[in-house]
């Protein structure tokens, strides 16, 4: 069963960037893709080198698919499915996001 957790204010997440929130003991990366007016959430840990860094990664798109690139080793992951777009050996968890009255909520 999905439980919604308040993560942050919309002002805490930069346009076309990310921020990190600690929810239920897990670091969750939250992204606001302003060019698409869409919100996404993933685990913050990059599985490639086990660094808590995805919230600081660059977001963009590849063939229309929204993605984030790890700031250290540039592995790119789909913000929708969590699949690594260049190496099938890696995946990340993704989470549902909703925004209500200026608060970003993450479903776990």
C-alpha positions in Angstrom: 0.0 0.0 0.0 1.3 3.4 -1.0 1.9 6.0 1.8 2.4 9.6 0.8 5.2 11.6 2.7 5.7 15.3 2.6 9.2 15.8 1.3 9.8 19.5 0.8 8.4 22.8 -0.5 8.3 23.3 -4.3 10.7 26.3 -3.7 13.3 23.8 -2.3 13.8 22.2 -5.7 15.6 24.3 -8.4 14.0 24.5 -11.8 15.5 21.9 -14.1 17.4 20.4 -11.2 17.2 18.3 -8.1 17.2 18.3 -4.3 17.4 15.5 -1.7 15.1 14.6 1.1 15.4 12.0 3.9 12.2 10.0 4.0 11.8 6.9 6.2 15.6 6.7 6.5 16.1 6.8 2.7 17.7 9.6 0.7 15.2 10.4 -2.1 16.3 12.6 -5.0 13.5 14.9 -6.2 13.6 16.7 -9.6 11.6 19.4 -11.1 11.9 19.2 -14.9 10.6 22.8 -15.5 10.8 22.6 -19.3 8.2 19.8 -19.1 6.5 21.0 -15.9 6.9 17.5 -14.5 8.2 16.2 -11.1 10.2 13.0 -10.6 11.7 11.1 -7.7 14.4 8.4 -7.5 16.8 6.9 -5.0 19.7 9.3 -4.5 22.4 6.7 -4.6 24.0 6.0 -7.9 24.4 2.2 -8.1 27.6 2.5 -10.3 29.9 3.7 -7.5 27.5 3.8 -4.6 27.6 7.6 -4.2 24.7 9.6 -2.8 24.8 12.1 -5.7 21.9 11.7 -8.2 20.0 14.7 -6.8 23.0 16.8 -7.9 22.9 15.3 -11.4 22.0 17.1 -14.7 18.5 16.4 -16.0 17.6 16.4 -19.7 16.0 14.0 -22.2 17.1 11.3 -24.6 14.7 10.6 -27.5 12.0 12.2 -25.4 12.7 10.2 -22.3 13.4 12.3 -19.2 16.8 11.3 -17.6 19.3 12.3 -14.9 23.1 11.9 -15.3 25.2 11.1 -12.3 27.5 14.1 -11.7 30.5 11.9 -11.1 30.6 9.2 -13.8 27.8 10.4 -16.1 25.8 7.2 -16.0 22.3 8.2 -17.2 19.0 6.9 -15.8 15.4 7.2 -16.9 13.4 9.3 -14.5 10.3 7.3 -15.4 11.5 3.7 -15.3 14.8 3.9 -13.5 16.6 2.0 -16.2 20.2 3.0 -17.0 20.2 4.3 -20.5 23.7 3.2 -21.4 24.4 0.1 -19.3 21.7 -2.5 -18.6 23.6 -3.7 -15.5 22.3 -0.7 -13.4 18.8 0.5 -12.4 17.5 2.9 -9.8 14.2 3.0 -7.9 11.7 5.6 -8.9 8.8 6.9 -6.8 5.5 8.6 -7.5 5.4 12.3 -6.9 2.5 14.7 -6.4 2.4 18.4 -5.6 -0.4 19.9 -3.5 -0.6 23.4 -2.1 3.2 24.1 -2.6 4.3 20.8 -1.0 6.1 18.0 -2.8 4.8 14.6 -1.7 6.6 11.3 -2.4 4.8 7.9 -2.4 6.6 5.0 -0.7 
